[in-house]
Amino acid sequence: QVQLVESGGGLVQAGGSLRLSCAASGNIFRLNIMGWYRQAPGKQRELVATISSGGNRNYADSVKGRFTISRDNAKNTVYLQMNSLKPEDTAVYYCRYSHSTGAYWGQGTQVTVSS
């Protein structure tokens, strides 16, 4: 089992910034992928960004150039720096951890961007 604890959500004005953090604990594999997904009201959950334990990154087109994903392998923690936030970024953001035998989700953190 893997436990994920997220932090850093909140309310921000358009154009502002937020930084999300997600710490993983438990049965952590050396090779894994951590990432962020989001779900807005009435919409399906969608990928925001992922990063592998080797540092390979993947971003949704809608956040490229504005969001940056990073990780600290020693702390099993992934970060999402969100700049130039837009009202359409408003959603619950979920951390996800996956390895060869399973995938786990965090409880979600609300990000609200006001216009």
Residue frames relative to the residue before (quaternion, step in Angstrom):
aa qw qx qy qz dx dy dz
Q 1.0000 0.0000 0.0000 0.0000 0.00 0.00 0.00
V 0.1455 -0.7606 0.6288 0.0705 3.51 -1.21 0.69
Q 0.1845 -0.7703 0.6031 0.0940 3.54 -0.96 0.91
L 0.1435 -0.7864 0.5989 0.0486 3.55 -1.02 0.89
V 0.0657 -0.7864 0.6139 0.0167 3.56 -0.90 0.96
E 0.1678 -0.8105 0.5596 0.0416 3.53 -0.59 1.23
S 0.0392 0.7775 -0.6277 0.0066 3.53 -1.25 0.48
G 0.6495 0.5857 -0.3713 0.3118 3.53 -1.31 0.22
G 0.5043 0.6500 -0.4434 0.3558 3.59 1.17 -0.04
G 0.1853 0.7954 -0.5669 0.1077 3.55 -1.28 0.09
L 0.5816 -0.5533 0.4678 0.3698 3.50 -1.37 -0.34
V 0.0684 0.7934 -0.5986 0.0868 3.55 -0.86 0.97
Q 0.4850 -0.6466 0.4963 0.3167 3.56 -1.15 0.52
A 0.6425 -0.5092 0.4034 0.4064 3.54 -1.23 0.48
G 0.7559 0.3253 -0.2831 0.4927 3.52 -0.96 0.99
G 0.5973 0.5912 -0.3426 0.4199 3.53 1.29 -0.27
S 0.4059 -0.7034 0.5390 0.2236 3.52 -1.38 -0.07
L 0.0261 -0.7502 0.6598 0.0351 3.50 -1.33 0.51
R 0.1803 -0.7579 0.6135 0.1293 3.54 -1.24 0.47
L 0.1858 -0.7761 0.5976 0.0782 3.53 -0.79 1.10
S 0.1176 -0.7701 0.6235 0.0657 3.53 -1.18 0.69
C 0.0327 -0.7764 0.6293 0.0106 3.55 -1.18 0.62
A 0.1193 -0.8011 0.5858 0.0274 3.54 -0.63 1.18
A 0.2078 -0.7823 0.5801 0.0908 3.54 -0.86 1.03
S 0.0168 0.7837 -0.6207 0.0200 3.55 -1.10 0.73
G 0.5824 0.5701 -0.4382 0.3791 3.54 -1.26 0.40
N 0.7988 -0.2629 0.2283 0.4906 3.55 -1.07 -0.85
I 0.0344 0.8340 -0.5444 0.0832 3.56 0.39 1.30
F 0.2768 -0.7463 0.5857 0.1526 3.55 -0.90 1.00
R 0.5832 -0.5896 0.4227 0.3655 3.58 -1.11 0.63
L 0.7392 0.3036 -0.1821 0.5729 3.58 1.02 -0.81
N 0.2669 0.7593 -0.5527 0.2161 3.56 -0.53 1.13
I 0.2816 -0.7116 0.6094 0.2072 3.51 -1.35 0.14
M 0.0733 -0.7723 0.6296 0.0408 3.56 -0.96 0.89
G 0.0962 0.8225 -0.5532 0.0905 3.53 -1.05 0.63
W 0.3968 -0.6861 0.5630 0.2343 3.46 -1.43 -0.02
Y 0.0679 -0.7485 0.6593 0.0189 3.50 -1.11 0.87
R 0.1396 -0.7936 0.5833 0.1021 3.56 -1.20 0.32
Q 0.1205 -0.7769 0.6153 0.0585 3.50 -1.26 0.55
A 0.2033 -0.7688 0.6004 0.0850 3.52 -0.67 1.18
P 0.6561 -0.5149 0.3590 0.4190 3.60 -1.16 0.46
G 0.8407 0.1715 -0.1504 0.4911 3.54 -0.89 0.98
K 0.6844 0.4488 -0.2832 0.5000 3.57 1.27 0.09
Q 0.5621 -0.5911 0.4542 0.3583 3.53 -1.29 0.34
R 0.5769 -0.5556 0.4623 0.3806 3.52 -1.24 0.44
E 0.0632 -0.8138 0.5776 -0.0052 3.56 -0.93 0.93
L 0.5617 -0.5976 0.4598 0.3405 3.52 -1.24 0.58
V 0.2131 -0.7431 0.6196 0.1354 3.54 -1.13 0.76
A 0.7492 -0.2595 0.2202 0.5683 3.56 0.72 -1.11
T 0.0837 -0.7733 0.6252 0.0644 3.54 -1.21 0.59
I 0.0753 -0.7701 0.6313 0.0529 3.52 -1.29 0.44
S 0.3445 -0.7448 0.5355 0.1996 3.55 -0.88 0.95
S 0.6590 -0.4955 0.3776 0.4214 3.54 -1.27 0.23
G 0.6641 0.4826 -0.3000 0.4859 3.58 1.24 -0.38
G 0.6094 -0.6094 0.3245 0.3898 3.57 1.29 0.01
N 0.4592 0.6702 -0.4669 0.3490 3.60 1.21 0.14
R 0.1771 -0.8153 0.5495 0.0434 3.56 -0.78 1.09
N 0.0567 -0.7647 0.6415 0.0244 3.51 -1.22 0.62
Y 0.0783 -0.8122 0.5781 0.0050 3.58 -0.89 0.99
A 0.4843 -0.5865 0.5516 0.3424 3.51 -1.27 0.46
D 0.5985 -0.5895 0.4005 0.3659 3.57 -1.06 0.72
S 0.6511 0.5653 -0.3128 0.3984 3.56 1.02 -0.81
V 0.7595 0.3528 -0.2037 0.5071 3.61 1.18 -0.40
K 0.4238 0.7138 -0.4689 0.3015 3.60 1.23 -0.10
G 0.7919 0.2736 -0.2264 0.4967 3.53 -0.92 0.95
R 0.7352 0.3677 -0.2255 0.5228 3.59 1.24 -0.28
F 0.7682 0.2782 -0.1473 0.5575 3.58 1.04 -0.79
T 0.0962 -0.7755 0.6215 0.0558 3.54 -1.17 0.67
I 0.1869 -0.7702 0.6024 0.0943 3.54 -0.85 1.03
S 0.0523 0.7778 -0.6239 0.0544 3.55 -1.05 0.81
R 0.1435 -0.7951 0.5829 0.0867 3.55 -1.25 0.23
D 0.2368 -0.7102 0.6435 0.1596 3.49 -1.36 0.46
N 0.3003 -0.8010 0.4910 0.1649 3.55 -0.18 1.28
A 0.6109 0.5618 -0.3546 0.4306 3.59 1.07 -0.64
K 0.7451 0.3560 -0.1927 0.5301 3.57 1.16 -0.67
N 0.3408 -0.7496 0.4920 0.2827 3.60 1.28 -0.09
T 0.4914 0.6553 -0.4067 0.4047 3.52 1.03 0.86
V 0.1523 -0.7651 0.6209 0.0765 3.52 -1.07 0.85
Y 0.1910 -0.7844 0.5858 0.0713 3.53 -1.09 0.81
L 0.1044 -0.7549 0.6403 0.0960 3.54 -1.24 0.47
Q 0.1398 -0.7725 0.6171 0.0541 3.55 -0.50 1.22
M 0.0838 -0.8125 0.5768 -0.0124 3.54 -0.60 1.19
N 0.0222 -0.8019 0.5956 -0.0409 3.56 -0.57 1.21
S 0.8180 0.2238 -0.1735 0.5007 3.55 -1.29 0.32
L 0.1023 0.8456 -0.5161 0.0905 3.54 0.94 0.90
K 0.2170 -0.7659 0.5997 0.0815 3.52 -1.15 0.82
P 0.6405 -0.5221 0.3783 0.4173 3.61 -1.14 0.44
E 0.6589 0.5199 -0.3187 0.4404 3.60 1.04 -0.66
D 0.5614 0.5670 -0.4002 0.4508 3.59 1.26 0.03
T 0.4492 0.6954 -0.4491 0.3360 3.58 1.26 -0.12
A 0.3246 0.7160 -0.5476 0.2864 3.56 -0.71 1.13
V 0.4677 -0.5599 0.5599 0.3927 3.50 -1.38 -0.09
Y 0.2127 -0.7863 0.5733 0.0884 3.54 -0.78 1.08
Y 0.1387 -0.8049 0.5765 0.0224 3.52 -0.82 1.11
C 0.3350 -0.7031 0.5953 0.1975 3.51 -1.07 0.85
R 0.0660 -0.7866 0.6131 0.0312 3.55 -1.07 0.73
Y 0.1063 -0.7564 0.6442 0.0390 3.52 -1.10 0.87
S 0.0556 0.7993 -0.5976 0.0293 3.57 -0.94 0.83
H 0.0016 -0.7573 0.6526 0.0258 3.52 -1.24 0.60
S 0.8098 -0.3561 0.1656 0.4358 3.55 -1.27 -0.02
T 0.7914 0.3245 -0.1671 0.4904 3.58 1.08 -0.57
G 0.8420 0.0226 -0.0139 0.5388 3.60 1.14 0.11
A 0.2340 -0.7407 0.6111 0.1522 3.52 -1.38 0.17
Y 0.1185 -0.7996 0.5885 0.0140 3.53 -1.07 0.81
W 0.2417 -0.7718 0.5772 0.1129 3.53 -1.18 0.71
G 0.4340 -0.6473 0.5589 0.2834 3.50 -1.28 0.54
Q 0.6595 -0.5405 0.3630 0.3756 3.54 -1.33 0.14
G 0.5249 -0.6477 0.3953 0.3857 3.58 1.25 -0.29
T 0.0780 -0.7735 0.6277 0.0400 3.53 -1.17 0.66
Q 0.4190 -0.7380 0.4782 0.2263 3.55 -0.83 1.01
V 0.0644 -0.7452 0.6630 0.0316 3.53 -1.06 0.90
T 0.0101 -0.7966 0.6034 -0.0360 3.55 -0.73 1.09
V 0.1071 -0.7899 0.6035 0.0189 3.54 -0.77 1.10
S 0.2052 -0.7996 0.5570 0.0918 3.56 -0.58 1.16
S 0.4247 -0.7186 0.4969 0.2375 3.55 -1.08 0.74
